[in-house]
Amino acid sequence: MRKSPNQPHRTFHPVSAPDFLPPDQLRELQLQRLTFIVRRAYEHVGLFRKRMDERNLTPDDVQSLEDITQLPFAVKTDLRDTYPFGLFASPMKDIVRVHASTGTTGKPIVVAYTKEDIEVWTNVMTRSFAACGLHSGDIIQNAYGYGLFTGGLGAHYGGEALGATVIPISGGNTERQLTVMKDFGATAICCTPSYFLHIIERAPAMGIKIKELPLRVGVFGAEPWTETMRRRIEAESGIKAYDIYGLSEIVGPGVAMECQCQAGPHIFEDWFYPEIIDSVTGKPCADGQEGELVLTTLGKAAMPMIRYRTRDITALTSEPCACGRTLRRIKRIARRSDDMMIIRGVNVYPSQIETALLKIEGTLPHYQIILTREMGLDEIEVQVEVTRELFGDTVGALEELQHKLSASVETSLGLRAKVRLVQPQSIQRSEGKAKRVIDQRKM
Amino acid sequence: MKLKQLSLFLENKPGALSRPMRILAAAGFNILTLSIGDAHQFGILRLILRDWAKAKKLLEKEGFVVKVTDMVAVEVADEPGGLAEILDVLEAAGVNVEFMYACTEKRESKALMVFRFDDPDNALRVLRRHGIHAAGSAGLLKQWQG
């Protein structure tokens, strides 16, 4: 079977109609939904009511979209502090689904959906798949984890609503992923970009050439990744790799998704109202200016989120996209404000290290950053898994590689970093999400 | 006489060597000879065995990175100067030895060495020109490797 070329840019699926609303109609719709959701949050969620009362605000103070900037922010700790059900705005009899994050630090967070909320989520996931050229007849291998994690079921419902065939394979078991991909003729795959890299690496040992399979689209998200990584994935697998954005606190995957122009994810603004703020002062940023993404759910009855600080650093652009969508786009999110490391006084993001590693030909690496402090000095070690392409059978060749990698990281960060080559699959992965930083410094 | 060598990347930590050994042992592979190249933080395990293609597949399935390299097997007289004589020939022809190690196979007072060259075919031509052949136990190994 050969790959069919991807559909041209102008494919149109009826479900995508709201993607193309004239901006004034979109703003009007947003305002209608915003006033409704603010009132709902105020009337049904104690925390939101308390914070608005403290500022002498009532739902009537929201008369225009600009008025949103008066409202208080919500943050991740609000969800932890009210664990498990403290932010629910609906009685349990109206809630049909809950999801939860595994919570690597402290308590997990729980999110809830009414039947209508699930419909909204399904709608944005369907539009996400349609935006990257998928349609009925496509076979979507859904390798996001099914369970408490929002990825699996979110993509599942969207794929089915699109009319595509969904393979609910869930995450893990890479050999089975490859066997199914080949035997079922999957045309699309959903997973984290780091997990897809892992699949690419395992294919040759199973005698599978991904380039020769019908697979043509990858919907990748749930962790930050870089443009360099996208190009690498596309070159290695012959598919088109699209960036999907979402977070459980807002809905799960499907908050924003790239169209076939691959020019940054379009936010499904009719359901999620975006703002960009200066993460230090909290003041709004201008169009195109980089800052922290803040989202308000415009249609989530069970658990409205007003001005939720995502900690994701990006910029919002209203420049028209060649696809014709009027939805604004965010810049690819390669970093989160809480991913920032301060090493010897220098701000460092994992994405800088990723870009530096990818500059070295042949690397398709899983990597992990280990921070330690020795005699009061921060030390950074980057562990890089040795891939088939990287491995030479002489010690000299490997030492040269190690040297090239550390030189590239040093150039990019302006800091000396140790690079340690480690065995393939020795770096732990959880939920298919790569854990990039281990900070062992004792402050 | 060319032989196939498998090389594996290993981290320099306890247990790194025993894992591939156990995997090969459990599948009934007998290792003819091996060598370890070591650096500060990692090592390279080099193996010569029968059914190398099957062993490679198995090790890859277990998550190892495995590379196949052509090695040149040469019989060396088991007497003082036996190896030096061969190295002289190579040196005179400007052939560089990347690394070498000995096989446990030994016959008729001849030791069997395996060499890694940049260009194994050129090295073989040089050796043949000087009447150095690898037969005997090397031939036996070749048969084993198929």
Interface residues (C-beta under 8 A of the other chain):
Chain A: E175 A205 V386 T387 R388 L390 F391 G392 D393 T394 V395 L398 E399 Q402 R420 L421 V422 Q423 P424 Q425 S426
Chain B: Q5 S7 F9 L10 E11 A16 G37 D38 A39 Q41 F42 I44 R46 K57 E60 K61 G63 F64 V65 V66 K67 T69 E98 F99 R116
